[in-house]
Amino acid sequence: MGAPREQFGSRLGFILAAAGSAVGIGNMVGFPVAATKNGGGAFLLIYALFVFLICLPVMIAEMSVGRHSRKDPLGAYNQLSGGETHWKVAGWLSIITPFMIAVFYLVITVWLFGYLFQSVIGNLSVLADPATFGDFINAPSLFLYMVAVVAIVYLILQGGVKEGIEKGAKLMMPALFVMLIALVIFVLTLDNAMAGVEYYLVPDFSKIDASVVSAALSQAFFSLSLGMGIMITYGSYIDNMADVPNSAKLVALTDTAVAFIAGLLILPAIFSFNPATNAADLSDSSVGMIFSFLPKIFLALQVTIGYLGASIVASLFFLLVFFAAITSLVSIFEVPVAALMDEKQYSRKKALGVLGLLLVVMSVLASMSFGIASFFTEFVSYAGQTKSLFDIIVDVFYDTILPLNGLLICIFVIYRWKKANFNAELDKGAPHYKGSWFERYVDFSVGTFIPVILLLIFINTVALKFF
Ligand code: PFF
């Protein structure tokens, strides 16, 4: 036997680390953009229902599989299925998916770091120039930023679960909350801020159709870091006596609250900049919003709060999103690292070295797909479109495999590992859960309609994306 398995030092540490994973670029920008485009308060309502009725049970399932097996996802599926080959496939998917998502998430985090750096040195007019983003993502300096970001992630993970992941989350998450609230208070004092709040929150149920409902669920699923093996892996580091259902509820609540509050930051800022904003003016993607739209607003702030003030606001914003991205990146990268440590008995250092190198190579290729190398830009074509390497990773892993992984964990927990074992694991640290209506709801939903819904999303995405 090697050293005993690493563990989080406290319940708070675990909750902050898991919330750190969940709170990411998806909350800070993805959610406000999606909500505003898709019916405001109406979208919010549907989203919240999905978080608690569909995603929370899946999160509980993932955490319990991790805690019971005390293994990475591959080892967990293997152990709890008695080594059945087809469940090995599910295990492999749960470690390949996070690695591939880490590739595209790293690319975006590197851009964020670059924009943070430029804001800190006061280069807002450059950032606001429409040509900047295109030049920036192709510039060789990007490689330096990538080295810096990878070094930060490496240093945190090198510290291990308690001294690295947990400490990092305990530092960055409170800082993130403070920056978020400070920025919200600031933007709410700007002219026309309330028009933005109204635009964000007034429900428009006429916008809700099948595609909006499906987008809300995908957003919620991604935002809670499900289907990526993360909650299995983090679950494997929690104490046997920890209360999994309540911890999961807190993580879901924090994640949703941050997404909601981020809307109170972004929308008032946009409306104070242009009170006549309408849906067509808003950027469709998070990337467009962060890197093209918002810098213009930061520059415009110079008129009201001066050069220094605007640079401080922009720096705080990019630091906020950067912290959110780093805690997510740490969690997703821990999954393949844990797998190499558990399955191949690699030391943490060696696992990090091997995977870090691979991650950098893949991410450089993915960033090159934005123009430097046409080979990667026109990698392949399907559904009548030419796709870059970056697009393929997003289409295959983010859009398609995530719901599939969610579906597999549901089926696995109820029908292979079995409901009685699942419940016994959860009851250990949560006597209030045993026999409760919530337990009955989780068992029922995970065994019935949740996998059906995830299957429908999976089939729909495959049909839309690839044919
Ligand atoms: N919950 C994260 C977010 O909303 O951005 C999802 C995530 C993505 C976690 C990528 C980790 C990651 F590397």
Boltz pocket constraint, residues with backbone or C-beta under 6 A from the ligand:
constraints:
  - pocket:
      binder: B
      contacts: [[A, 21], [A, 22], [A, 23], [A, 24], [A, 25], [A, 26], [A, 27], [A, 98], [A, 101], [A, 102], [A, 105], [A, 222], [A, 223], [A, 224], [A, 225], [A, 325], [A, 328], [A, 329], [A, 331], [A, 332], [A, 333]]
      max_distance: 6.0
